[in-house]
Amino acid sequence: MGLSDALERALLLTVGGLIIVSVLLAVTVNINWLWLTGLLGAHLAQASFTGMCPVVMMFKRMGLPSKPGFT
């Protein structure tokens, strides 16, 4: 069982976009923006082990359809 297509795509777009933005900010503004990239990577690893993802919870509250898999 997995996430619904809409929820999965929204999650990938959100996290992928944040990673791109943090890398661009690290290159153009300050190298310390790479901490955000690291935190996002750590979050993805944590979510893969626990199945708990705050971004998924936010999207569920917004009404995106979901299937069991993440809480």
PDB file of N, CA, C, O and CB in Angstrom:
ATOM      1  N   MET A   1       0.841  -1.177   0.000  1.00  0.00           N
ATOM      2  CA  MET A   1       0.000   0.000   0.000  1.00  0.00           C
ATOM      3  C   MET A   1       0.884   1.236   0.000  1.00  0.00           C
ATOM      4  O   MET A   1       1.960   1.249   0.598  1.00  0.00           O
ATOM      5  CB  MET A   1      -0.956   0.000   1.212  1.00  0.00           C
ATOM      6  N   GLY A   2       0.422   2.258  -0.668  1.00  0.00           N
ATOM      7  CA  GLY A   2       1.215   3.473  -0.719  1.00  0.00           C
ATOM      8  C   GLY A   2       0.339   4.701  -0.698  1.00  0.00           C
ATOM      9  O   GLY A   2      -0.873   4.633  -0.493  1.00  0.00           O
ATOM     10  N   LEU A   3       0.978   5.802  -0.911  1.00  0.00           N
ATOM     11  CA  LEU A   3       0.269   7.073  -0.954  1.00  0.00           C
ATOM     12  C   LEU A   3      -0.540   7.166  -2.231  1.00  0.00           C
ATOM     13  O   LEU A   3      -0.246   6.489  -3.217  1.00  0.00           O
ATOM     14  CB  LEU A   3       1.246   8.252  -0.848  1.00  0.00           C
ATOM     15  N   SER A   4      -1.556   8.007  -2.208  1.00  0.00           N
ATOM     16  CA  SER A   4      -2.295   8.240  -3.445  1.00  0.00           C
ATOM     17  C   SER A   4      -1.399   9.021  -4.394  1.00  0.00           C
ATOM     18  O   SER A   4      -0.416   9.631  -3.974  1.00  0.00           O
ATOM     19  CB  SER A   4      -3.632   9.005  -3.177  1.00  0.00           C
ATOM     20  N   ASP A   5      -1.744   8.997  -5.668  1.00  0.00           N
ATOM     21  CA  ASP A   5      -0.931   9.697  -6.662  1.00  0.00           C
ATOM     22  C   ASP A   5      -0.826  11.188  -6.370  1.00  0.00           C
ATOM     23  O   ASP A   5       0.258  11.763  -6.465  1.00  0.00           O
ATOM     24  CB  ASP A   5      -1.509   9.489  -8.047  1.00  0.00           C
ATOM     25  N   ALA A   6      -1.949  11.822  -6.013  1.00  0.00           N
ATOM     26  CA  ALA A   6      -1.941  13.270  -5.759  1.00  0.00           C
ATOM     27  C   ALA A   6      -1.070  13.607  -4.561  1.00  0.00           C
ATOM     28  O   ALA A   6      -0.286  14.554  -4.608  1.00  0.00           O
ATOM     29  CB  ALA A   6      -3.368  13.788  -5.528  1.00  0.00           C
ATOM     30  N   LEU A   7      -1.202  12.839  -3.492  1.00  0.00           N
ATOM     31  CA  LEU A   7      -0.424  13.094  -2.284  1.00  0.00           C
ATOM     32  C   LEU A   7       1.055  12.828  -2.522  1.00  0.00           C
ATOM     33  O   LEU A   7       1.909  13.599  -2.085  1.00  0.00           O
ATOM     34  CB  LEU A   7      -0.934  12.233  -1.130  1.00  0.00           C
ATOM     35  N   GLU A   8       1.353  11.738  -3.212  1.00  0.00           N
ATOM     36  CA  GLU A   8       2.749  11.406  -3.493  1.00  0.00           C
ATOM     37  C   GLU A   8       3.410  12.477  -4.355  1.00  0.00           C
ATOM     38  O   GLU A   8       4.541  12.881  -4.086  1.00  0.00           O
ATOM     39  CB  GLU A   8       2.842  10.045  -4.184  1.00  0.00           C
ATOM     40  N   ARG A   9       2.717  12.933  -5.377  1.00  0.00           N
ATOM     41  CA  ARG A   9       3.278  13.972  -6.250  1.00  0.00           C
ATOM     42  C   ARG A   9       3.470  15.279  -5.497  1.00  0.00           C
ATOM     43  O   ARG A   9       4.477  15.960  -5.686  1.00  0.00           O
ATOM     44  CB  ARG A   9       2.374  14.199  -7.464  1.00  0.00           C
ATOM     45  N   ALA A  10       2.512  15.636  -4.644  1.00  0.00           N
ATOM     46  CA  ALA A  10       2.630  16.866  -3.859  1.00  0.00           C
ATOM     47  C   ALA A  10       3.817  16.786  -2.903  1.00  0.00           C
ATOM     48  O   ALA A  10       4.545  17.763  -2.729  1.00  0.00           O
ATOM     49  CB  ALA A  10       1.334  17.130  -3.075  1.00  0.00           C
ATOM     50  N   LEU A  11       4.008  15.633  -2.289  1.00  0.00           N
ATOM     51  CA  LEU A  11       5.134  15.440  -1.376  1.00  0.00           C
ATOM     52  C   LEU A  11       6.463  15.559  -2.112  1.00  0.00           C
ATOM     53  O   LEU A  11       7.370  16.252  -1.652  1.00  0.00           O
ATOM     54  CB  LEU A  11       5.035  14.074  -0.687  1.00  0.00           C
ATOM     55  N   LEU A  12       6.578  14.889  -3.246  1.00  0.00           N
ATOM     56  CA  LEU A  12       7.822  14.942  -4.015  1.00  0.00           C
ATOM     57  C   LEU A  12       8.105  16.350  -4.518  1.00  0.00           C
ATOM     58  O   LEU A  12       9.251  16.798  -4.498  1.00  0.00           O
ATOM     59  CB  LEU A  12       7.759  13.972  -5.191  1.00  0.00           C
ATOM     60  N   LEU A  13       7.070  17.048  -4.969  1.00  0.00           N
ATOM     61  CA  LEU A  13       7.251  18.419  -5.445  1.00  0.00           C
ATOM     62  C   LEU A  13       7.690  19.347  -4.313  1.00  0.00           C
ATOM     63  O   LEU A  13       8.581  20.176  -4.502  1.00  0.00           O
ATOM     64  CB  LEU A  13       5.955  18.937  -6.074  1.00  0.00           C
ATOM     65  N   THR A  14       7.079  19.213  -3.155  1.00  0.00           N
ATOM     66  CA  THR A  14       7.408  20.068  -2.019  1.00  0.00           C
ATOM     67  C   THR A  14       8.848  19.855  -1.557  1.00  0.00           C
ATOM     68  O   THR A  14       9.618  20.811  -1.463  1.00  0.00           O
ATOM     69  CB  THR A  14       6.444  19.804  -0.864  1.00  0.00           C
ATOM     70  N   VAL A  15       9.209  18.624  -1.273  1.00  0.00           N
ATOM     71  CA  VAL A  15      10.554  18.343  -0.767  1.00  0.00           C
ATOM     72  C   VAL A  15      11.600  18.599  -1.847  1.00  0.00           C
ATOM     73  O   VAL A  15      12.652  19.168  -1.555  1.00  0.00           O
ATOM     74  CB  VAL A  15      10.650  16.890  -0.266  1.00  0.00           C
ATOM     75  N   GLY A  16      11.339  18.194  -3.079  1.00  0.00           N
ATOM     76  CA  GLY A  16      12.278  18.451  -4.165  1.00  0.00           C
ATOM     77  C   GLY A  16      12.486  19.933  -4.400  1.00  0.00           C
ATOM     78  O   GLY A  16      13.612  20.381  -4.612  1.00  0.00           O
ATOM     79  N   GLY A  17      11.403  20.694  -4.365  1.00  0.00           N
ATOM     80  CA  GLY A  17      11.515  22.143  -4.535  1.00  0.00           C
ATOM     81  C   GLY A  17      12.308  22.791  -3.417  1.00  0.00           C
ATOM     82  O   GLY A  17      13.129  23.673  -3.668  1.00  0.00           O
ATOM     83  N   LEU A  18      12.069  22.358  -2.172  1.00  0.00           N
ATOM     84  CA  LEU A  18      12.819  22.910  -1.046  1.00  0.00           C
ATOM     85  C   LEU A  18      14.315  22.590  -1.148  1.00  0.00           C
ATOM     86  O   LEU A  18      15.156  23.417  -0.795  1.00  0.00           O
ATOM     87  CB  LEU A  18      12.258  22.371   0.270  1.00  0.00           C
ATOM     88  N   ILE A  19      14.636  21.401  -1.626  1.00  0.00           N
ATOM     89  CA  ILE A  19      16.048  21.038  -1.790  1.00  0.00           C
ATOM     90  C   ILE A  19      16.698  21.916  -2.851  1.00  0.00           C
ATOM     91  O   ILE A  19      17.803  22.417  -2.646  1.00  0.00           O
ATOM     92  CB  ILE A  19      16.190  19.546  -2.171  1.00  0.00           C
ATOM     93  N   ILE A  20      16.029  22.109  -3.974  1.00  0.00           N
ATOM     94  CA  ILE A  20      16.579  22.961  -5.037  1.00  0.00           C
ATOM     95  C   ILE A  20      16.762  24.390  -4.536  1.00  0.00           C
ATOM     96  O   ILE A  20      17.802  25.003  -4.778  1.00  0.00           O
ATOM     97  CB  ILE A  20      15.658  22.946  -6.278  1.00  0.00           C
ATOM     98  N   VAL A  21      15.763  24.922  -3.841  1.00  0.00           N
ATOM     99  CA  VAL A  21      15.858  26.285  -3.326  1.00  0.00           C
ATOM    100  C   VAL A  21      17.006  26.409  -2.323  1.00  0.00           C
ATOM    101  O   VAL A  21      17.757  27.384  -2.360  1.00  0.00           O
ATOM    102  CB  VAL A  21      14.533  26.704  -2.671  1.00  0.00           C
ATOM    103  N   SER A  22      17.144  25.431  -1.432  1.00  0.00           N
ATOM    104  CA  SER A  22      18.211  25.529  -0.430  1.00  0.00           C
ATOM    105  C   SER A  22      19.593  25.451  -1.068  1.00  0.00           C
ATOM    106  O   SER A  22      20.513  26.135  -0.619  1.00  0.00           O
ATOM    107  CB  SER A  22      18.061  24.423   0.611  1.00  0.00           C
ATOM    108  N   VAL A  23      19.758  24.637  -2.099  1.00  0.00           N
ATOM    109  CA  VAL A  23      21.051  24.570  -2.788  1.00  0.00           C
ATOM    110  C   VAL A  23      21.334  25.881  -3.516  1.00  0.00           C
ATOM    111  O   VAL A  23      22.456  26.385  -3.468  1.00  0.00           O
ATOM    112  CB  VAL A  23      21.077  23.387  -3.784  1.00  0.00           C
ATOM    113  N   LEU A  24      20.331  26.435  -4.189  1.00  0.00           N
ATOM    114  CA  LEU A  24      20.513  27.721  -4.871  1.00  0.00           C
ATOM    115  C   LEU A  24      20.854  28.826  -3.877  1.00  0.00           C
ATOM    116  O   LEU A  24      21.713  29.665  -4.150  1.00  0.00           O
ATOM    117  CB  LEU A  24      19.248  28.095  -5.658  1.00  0.00           C
ATOM    118  N   LEU A  25      20.182  28.829  -2.720  1.00  0.00           N
ATOM    119  CA  LEU A  25      20.504  29.821  -1.697  1.00  0.00           C
ATOM    120  C   LEU A  25      21.919  29.626  -1.147  1.00  0.00           C
ATOM    121  O   LEU A  25      22.605  30.602  -0.844  1.00  0.00           O
ATOM    122  CB  LEU A  25      19.488  29.750  -0.559  1.00  0.00           C
ATOM    123  N   ALA A  26      22.353  28.382  -1.019  1.00  0.00           N
ATOM    124  CA  ALA A  26      23.712  28.116  -0.542  1.00  0.00           C
ATOM    125  C   ALA A  26      24.748  28.632  -1.530  1.00  0.00           C
ATOM    126  O   ALA A  26      25.794  29.138  -1.125  1.00  0.00           O
ATOM    127  CB  ALA A  26      23.915  26.617  -0.305  1.00  0.00           C
ATOM    128  N   VAL A  27      24.466  28.507  -2.816  1.00  0.00           N
ATOM    129  CA  VAL A  27      25.408  28.955  -3.847  1.00  0.00           C
ATOM    130  C   VAL A  27      25.415  30.477  -3.961  1.00  0.00           C
ATOM    131  O   VAL A  27      26.469  31.081  -4.160  1.00  0.00           O
ATOM    132  CB  VAL A  27      25.054  28.329  -5.205  1.00  0.00           C
ATOM    133  N   THR A  28      24.243  31.098  -3.835  1.00  0.00           N
ATOM    134  CA  THR A  28      24.153  32.536  -4.105  1.00  0.00           C
ATOM    135  C   THR A  28      24.174  33.415  -2.853  1.00  0.00           C
ATOM    136  O   THR A  28      24.609  34.564  -2.928  1.00  0.00           O
ATOM    137  CB  THR A  28      22.902  32.816  -4.870  1.00  0.00           C
ATOM    138  N   VAL A  29      23.721  32.910  -1.713  1.00  0.00           N
ATOM    139  CA  VAL A  29      23.591  33.760  -0.531  1.00  0.00           C
ATOM    140  C   VAL A  29      24.589  33.384   0.558  1.00  0.00           C
ATOM    141  O   VAL A  29      25.460  34.175   0.919  1.00  0.00           O
ATOM    142  CB  VAL A  29      22.179  33.677   0.018  1.00  0.00           C
ATOM    143  N   ASN A  30      24.449  32.150   1.081  1.00  0.00           N
ATOM    144  CA  ASN A  30      25.281  31.736   2.200  1.00  0.00           C
ATOM    145  C   ASN A  30      25.340  30.209   2.231  1.00  0.00           C
ATOM    146  O   ASN A  30      24.318  29.538   2.086  1.00  0.00           O
ATOM    147  CB  ASN A  30      24.734  32.305   3.546  1.00  0.00           C
ATOM    148  N   ILE A  31      26.518  29.680   2.418  1.00  0.00           N
ATOM    149  CA  ILE A  31      26.736  28.230   2.425  1.00  0.00           C
ATOM    150  C   ILE A  31      25.934  27.525   3.530  1.00  0.00           C
ATOM    151  O   ILE A  31      25.664  26.328   3.435  1.00  0.00           O
ATOM    152  CB  ILE A  31      28.223  27.930   2.598  1.00  0.00           C
ATOM    153  N   ASN A  32      25.561  28.264   4.562  1.00  0.00           N
ATOM    154  CA  ASN A  32      24.816  27.666   5.672  1.00  0.00           C
ATOM    155  C   ASN A  32      23.427  27.183   5.271  1.00  0.00           C
ATOM    156  O   ASN A  32      22.798  26.443   6.027  1.00  0.00           O
ATOM    157  CB  ASN A  32      24.693  28.660   6.794  1.00  0.00           C
ATOM    158  N   TRP A  33      22.932  27.586   4.096  1.00  0.00           N
ATOM    159  CA  TRP A  33      21.647  27.071   3.611  1.00  0.00           C
ATOM    160  C   TRP A  33      21.721  25.571   3.339  1.00  0.00           C
ATOM    161  O   TRP A  33      20.683  24.918   3.225  1.00  0.00           O
ATOM    162  CB  TRP A  33      21.220  27.814   2.337  1.00  0.00           C
ATOM    163  N   LEU A  34      22.920  25.015   3.234  1.00  0.00           N
ATOM    164  CA  LEU A  34      23.043  23.570   3.030  1.00  0.00           C
ATOM    165  C   LEU A  34      22.554  22.780   4.242  1.00  0.00           C
ATOM    166  O   LEU A  34      22.253  21.592   4.130  1.00  0.00           O
ATOM    167  CB  LEU A  34      24.493  23.203   2.726  1.00  0.00           C
ATOM    168  N   TRP A  35      22.473  23.439   5.403  1.00  0.00           N
ATOM    169  CA  TRP A  35      21.893  22.764   6.569  1.00  0.00           C
ATOM    170  C   TRP A  35      20.445  22.374   6.288  1.00  0.00           C
ATOM    171  O   TRP A  35      19.997  21.308   6.710  1.00  0.00           O
ATOM    172  CB  TRP A  35      21.972  23.670   7.821  1.00  0.00           C
ATOM    173  N   LEU A  36      19.718  23.222   5.586  1.00  0.00           N
ATOM    174  CA  LEU A  36      18.334  22.886   5.231  1.00  0.00           C
ATOM    175  C   LEU A  36      18.304  21.657   4.327  1.00  0.00           C
ATOM    176  O   LEU A  36      17.457  20.781   4.499  1.00  0.00           O
ATOM    177  CB  LEU A  36      17.641  24.083   4.534  1.00  0.00           C
ATOM    178  N   THR A  37      19.216  21.589   3.373  1.00  0.00           N
ATOM    179  CA  THR A  37      19.293  20.416   2.497  1.00  0.00           C
ATOM    180  C   THR A  37      19.543  19.149   3.313  1.00  0.00           C
ATOM    181  O   THR A  37      18.906  18.121   3.085  1.00  0.00           O
ATOM    182  CB  THR A  37      20.407  20.598   1.444  1.00  0.00           C
ATOM    183  N   GLY A  38      20.464  19.230   4.256  1.00  0.00           N
ATOM    184  CA  GLY A  38      20.765  18.086   5.122  1.00  0.00           C
ATOM    185  C   GLY A  38      19.576  17.680   5.977  1.00  0.00           C
ATOM    186  O   GLY A  38      19.304  16.492   6.148  1.00  0.00           O
ATOM    187  N   LEU A  39      18.870  18.667   6.513  1.00  0.00           N
ATOM    188  CA  LEU A  39      17.698  18.361   7.328  1.00  0.00           C
ATOM    189  C   LEU A  39      16.599  17.699   6.504  1.00  0.00           C
ATOM    190  O   LEU A  39      15.927  16.784   6.979  1.00  0.00           O
ATOM    191  CB  LEU A  39      17.165  19.631   7.981  1.00  0.00           C
ATOM    192  N   LEU A  40      16.420  18.161   5.278  1.00  0.00           N
ATOM    193  CA  LEU A  40      15.421  17.539   4.402  1.00  0.00           C
ATOM    194  C   LEU A  40      15.797  16.093   4.086  1.00  0.00           C
ATOM    195  O   LEU A  40      14.933  15.216   4.071  1.00  0.00           O
ATOM    196  CB  LEU A  40      15.274  18.343   3.096  1.00  0.00           C
ATOM    197  N   GLY A  41      17.076  15.842   3.835  1.00  0.00           N
ATOM    198  CA  GLY A  41      17.528  14.473   3.597  1.00  0.00           C
ATOM    199  C   GLY A  41      17.321  13.586   4.814  1.00  0.00           C
ATOM    200  O   GLY A  41      16.890  12.440   4.691  1.00  0.00           O
ATOM    201  N   ALA A  42      17.630  14.123   5.991  1.00  0.00           N
ATOM    202  CA  ALA A  42      17.425  13.361   7.229  1.00  0.00           C
ATOM    203  C   ALA A  42      15.943  13.076   7.450  1.00  0.00           C
ATOM    204  O   ALA A  42      15.572  11.997   7.912  1.00  0.00           O
ATOM    205  CB  ALA A  42      18.002  14.126   8.437  1.00  0.00           C
ATOM    206  N   HIS A  43      15.103  14.049   7.118  1.00  0.00           N
ATOM    207  CA  HIS A  43      13.657  13.852   7.255  1.00  0.00           C
ATOM    208  C   HIS A  43      13.170  12.741   6.327  1.00  0.00           C
ATOM    209  O   HIS A  43      12.364  11.903   6.731  1.00  0.00           O
ATOM    210  CB  HIS A  43      12.903  15.161   6.954  1.00  0.00           C
ATOM    211  N   LEU A  44      13.653  12.733   5.098  1.00  0.00           N
ATOM    212  CA  LEU A  44      13.241  11.687   4.159  1.00  0.00           C
ATOM    213  C   LEU A  44      13.661  10.311   4.663  1.00  0.00           C
ATOM    214  O   LEU A  44      12.903   9.348   4.551  1.00  0.00           O
ATOM    215  CB  LEU A  44      13.840  11.946   2.765  1.00  0.00           C
ATOM    216  N   ALA A  45      14.866  10.218   5.217  1.00  0.00           N
ATOM    217  CA  ALA A  45      15.333   8.935   5.764  1.00  0.00           C
ATOM    218  C   ALA A  45      14.462   8.525   6.949  1.00  0.00           C
ATOM    219  O   ALA A  45      14.058   7.367   7.045  1.00  0.00           O
ATOM    220  CB  ALA A  45      16.825   9.027   6.195  1.00  0.00           C
ATOM    221  N   GLN A  46      14.171   9.459   7.850  1.00  0.00           N
ATOM    222  CA  GLN A  46      13.333   9.176   9.016  1.00  0.00           C
ATOM    223  C   GLN A  46      11.947   8.725   8.582  1.00  0.00           C
ATOM    224  O   GLN A  46      11.411   7.756   9.120  1.00  0.00           O
ATOM    225  CB  GLN A  46      13.229  10.413   9.921  1.00  0.00           C
ATOM    226  N   ALA A  47      11.364   9.420   7.615  1.00  0.00           N
ATOM    227  CA  ALA A  47      10.019   9.072   7.150  1.00  0.00           C
ATOM    228  C   ALA A  47       9.987   7.686   6.521  1.00  0.00           C
ATOM    229  O   ALA A  47       8.980   6.984   6.617  1.00  0.00           O
ATOM    230  CB  ALA A  47       9.521  10.108   6.147  1.00  0.00           C
ATOM    231  N   SER A  48      11.074   7.289   5.880  1.00  0.00           N
ATOM    232  CA  SER A  48      11.089   5.958   5.259  1.00  0.00           C
ATOM    233  C   SER A  48      11.103   4.851   6.313  1.00  0.00           C
ATOM    234  O   SER A  48      10.600   3.755   6.066  1.00  0.00           O
ATOM    235  CB  SER A  48      12.308   5.815   4.334  1.00  0.00           C
ATOM    236  N   PHE A  49      11.672   5.127   7.479  1.00  0.00           N
ATOM    237  CA  PHE A  49      11.710   4.115   8.544  1.00  0.00           C
ATOM    238  C   PHE A  49      10.453   4.113   9.398  1.00  0.00           C
ATOM    239  O   PHE A  49       9.956   3.052   9.773  1.00  0.00           O
ATOM    240  CB  PHE A  49      12.915   4.340   9.429  1.00  0.00           C
ATOM    241  N   THR A  50       9.933   5.304   9.707  1.00  0.00           N
ATOM    242  CA  THR A  50       8.812   5.388  10.648  1.00  0.00           C
ATOM    243  C   THR A  50       7.452   5.482   9.971  1.00  0.00           C
ATOM    244  O   THR A  50       6.438   5.134  10.577  1.00  0.00           O
ATOM    245  CB  THR A  50       8.995   6.573  11.543  1.00  0.00           C
ATOM    246  N   GLY A  51       7.414   5.948   8.722  1.00  0.00           N
ATOM    247  CA  GLY A  51       6.141   6.154   8.041  1.00  0.00           C
ATOM    248  C   GLY A  51       5.419   7.403   8.488  1.00  0.00           C
ATOM    249  O   GLY A  51       4.291   7.648   8.062  1.00  0.00           O
ATOM    250  N   MET A  52       6.050   8.210   9.348  1.00  0.00           N
ATOM    251  CA  MET A  52       5.431   9.439   9.828  1.00  0.00           C
ATOM    252  C   MET A  52       6.065  10.636   9.120  1.00  0.00           C
ATOM    253  O   MET A  52       7.283  10.812   9.148  1.00  0.00           O
ATOM    254  CB  MET A  52       5.578   9.569  11.368  1.00  0.00           C
ATOM    255  N   CYS A  53       5.233  11.446   8.493  1.00  0.00           N
ATOM    256  CA  CYS A  53       5.738  12.575   7.731  1.00  0.00           C
ATOM    257  C   CYS A  53       4.843  13.794   7.972  1.00  0.00           C
ATOM    258  O   CYS A  53       3.663  13.770   7.621  1.00  0.00           O
ATOM    259  CB  CYS A  53       5.809  12.230   6.219  1.00  0.00           C
ATOM    260  N   PRO A  54       5.392  14.862   8.570  1.00  0.00           N
ATOM    261  CA  PRO A  54       4.591  16.058   8.822  1.00  0.00           C
ATOM    262  C   PRO A  54       4.035  16.690   7.542  1.00  0.00           C
ATOM    263  O   PRO A  54       2.944  17.261   7.563  1.00  0.00           O
ATOM    264  CB  PRO A  54       5.421  17.075   9.565  1.00  0.00           C
ATOM    265  N   VAL A  55       4.754  16.597   6.452  1.00  0.00           N
ATOM    266  CA  VAL A  55       4.272  17.162   5.188  1.00  0.00           C
ATOM    267  C   VAL A  55       3.034  16.406   4.724  1.00  0.00           C
ATOM    268  O   VAL A  55       2.081  17.020   4.243  1.00  0.00           O
ATOM    269  CB  VAL A  55       5.378  17.110   4.101  1.00  0.00           C
ATOM    270  N   VAL A  56       3.035  15.100   4.861  1.00  0.00           N
ATOM    271  CA  VAL A  56       1.863  14.294   4.486  1.00  0.00           C
ATOM    272  C   VAL A  56       0.677  14.667   5.370  1.00  0.00           C
ATOM    273  O   VAL A  56      -0.449  14.786   4.887  1.00  0.00           O
ATOM    274  CB  VAL A  56       2.172  12.771   4.607  1.00  0.00           C
ATOM    275  N   MET A  57       0.931  14.852   6.672  1.00  0.00           N
ATOM    276  CA  MET A  57      -0.156  15.243   7.576  1.00  0.00           C
ATOM    277  C   MET A  57      -0.757  16.583   7.147  1.00  0.00           C
ATOM    278  O   MET A  57      -1.975  16.759   7.185  1.00  0.00           O
ATOM    279  CB  MET A  57       0.356  15.329   9.033  1.00  0.00           C
ATOM    280  N   MET A  58       0.094  17.522   6.741  1.00  0.00           N
ATOM    281  CA  MET A  58      -0.382  18.826   6.288  1.00  0.00           C
ATOM    282  C   MET A  58      -1.236  18.683   5.027  1.00  0.00           C
ATOM    283  O   MET A  58      -2.297  19.297   4.914  1.00  0.00           O
ATOM    284  CB  MET A  58       0.805  19.768   6.026  1.00  0.00           C
ATOM    285  N   PHE A  59      -0.765  17.871   4.085  1.00  0.00           N
ATOM    286  CA  PHE A  59      -1.523  17.685   2.849  1.00  0.00           C
ATOM    287  C   PHE A  59      -2.854  16.996   3.110  1.00  0.00           C
ATOM    288  O   PHE A  59      -3.848  17.316   2.459  1.00  0.00           O
ATOM    289  CB  PHE A  59      -0.711  16.878   1.846  1.00  0.00           C
ATOM    290  N   LYS A  60      -2.893  16.060   4.047  1.00  0.00           N
ATOM    291  CA  LYS A  60      -4.158  15.401   4.394  1.00  0.00           C
ATOM    292  C   LYS A  60      -5.144  16.412   4.963  1.00  0.00           C
ATOM    293  O   LYS A  60      -6.332  16.371   4.641  1.00  0.00           O
ATOM    294  CB  LYS A  60      -3.919  14.260   5.408  1.00  0.00           C
ATOM    295  N   ARG A  61      -4.653  17.332   5.816  1.00  0.00           N
ATOM    296  CA  ARG A  61      -5.533  18.367   6.374  1.00  0.00           C
ATOM    297  C   ARG A  61      -6.062  19.287   5.281  1.00  0.00           C
ATOM    298  O   ARG A  61      -7.157  19.839   5.391  1.00  0.00           O
ATOM    299  CB  ARG A  61      -4.789  19.190   7.434  1.00  0.00           C
ATOM    300  N   MET A  62      -5.262  19.444   4.220  1.00  0.00           N
ATOM    301  CA  MET A  62      -5.691  20.291   3.099  1.00  0.00           C
ATOM    302  C   MET A  62      -6.691  19.572   2.202  1.00  0.00           C
ATOM    303  O   MET A  62      -7.262  20.177   1.295  1.00  0.00           O
ATOM    304  CB  MET A  62      -4.481  20.732   2.273  1.00  0.00           C
ATOM    305  N   GLY A  63      -6.905  18.278   2.455  1.00  0.00           N
ATOM    306  CA  GLY A  63      -7.928  17.544   1.731  1.00  0.00           C
ATOM    307  C   GLY A  63      -7.435  16.693   0.568  1.00  0.00           C
ATOM    308  O   GLY A  63      -8.251  16.166  -0.187  1.00  0.00           O
ATOM    309  N   LEU A  64      -6.123  16.543   0.402  1.00  0.00           N
ATOM    310  CA  LEU A  64      -5.638  15.668  -0.655  1.00  0.00           C
ATOM    311  C   LEU A  64      -5.980  14.225  -0.307  1.00  0.00           C
ATOM    312  O   LEU A  64      -5.794  13.810   0.837  1.00  0.00           O
ATOM    313  CB  LEU A  64      -4.111  15.838  -0.862  1.00  0.00           C
ATOM    314  N   PRO A  65      -6.473  13.459  -1.262  1.00  0.00           N
ATOM    315  CA  PRO A  65      -6.829  12.066  -0.971  1.00  0.00           C
ATOM    316  C   PRO A  65      -5.573  11.248  -0.668  1.00  0.00           C
ATOM    317  O   PRO A  65      -4.519  11.461  -1.268  1.00  0.00           O
ATOM    318  CB  PRO A  65      -7.603  11.441  -2.159  1.00  0.00           C
ATOM    319  N   SER A  66      -5.701  10.327   0.256  1.00  0.00           N
ATOM    320  CA  SER A  66      -4.553   9.501   0.625  1.00  0.00           C
ATOM    321  C   SER A  66      -4.981   8.070   0.837  1.00  0.00           C
ATOM    322  O   SER A  66      -6.161   7.767   1.012  1.00  0.00           O
ATOM    323  CB  SER A  66      -3.876  10.039   1.883  1.00  0.00           C
ATOM    324  N   LYS A  67      -4.006   7.209   0.817  1.00  0.00           N
ATOM    325  CA  LYS A  67      -4.195   5.806   1.114  1.00  0.00           C
ATOM    326  C   LYS A  67      -3.298   5.476   2.302  1.00  0.00           C
ATOM    327  O   LYS A  67      -2.380   6.245   2.589  1.00  0.00           O
ATOM    328  CB  LYS A  67      -3.873   4.900  -0.129  1.00  0.00           C
ATOM    329  N   PRO A  68      -3.522   4.369   3.003  1.00  0.00           N
ATOM    330  CA  PRO A  68      -2.660   4.017   4.137  1.00  0.00           C
ATOM    331  C   PRO A  68      -1.208   3.890   3.699  1.00  0.00           C
ATOM    332  O   PRO A  68      -0.929   3.480   2.573  1.00  0.00           O
ATOM    333  CB  PRO A  68      -3.128   2.707   4.785  1.00  0.00           C
ATOM    334  N   GLY A  69      -0.304   4.234   4.566  1.00  0.00           N
ATOM    335  CA  GLY A  69       1.123   4.131   4.298  1.00  0.00           C
ATOM    336  C   GLY A  69       1.893   5.128   5.111  1.00  0.00           C
ATOM    337  O   GLY A  69       2.894   4.786   5.741  1.00  0.00           O
ATOM    338  N   PHE A  70       1.439   6.359   5.105  1.00  0.00           N
ATOM    339  CA  PHE A  70       2.047   7.404   5.924  1.00  0.00           C
ATOM    340  C   PHE A  70       0.983   7.953   6.863  1.00  0.00           C
ATOM    341  O   PHE A  70      -0.206   7.957   6.543  1.00  0.00           O
ATOM    342  CB  PHE A  70       2.657   8.540   5.039  1.00  0.00           C
ATOM    343  N   THR A  71       1.428   8.414   8.024  1.00  0.00           N
ATOM    344  CA  THR A  71       0.489   8.977   8.996  1.00  0.00           C
ATOM    345  C   THR A  71       0.695  10.462   9.108  1.00  0.00           C
ATOM    346  O   THR A  71       0.000  11.125   9.877  1.00  0.00           O
ATOM    347  CB  THR A  71       0.648   8.316  10.366  1.00  0.00           C
TER     348      THR A  71
END
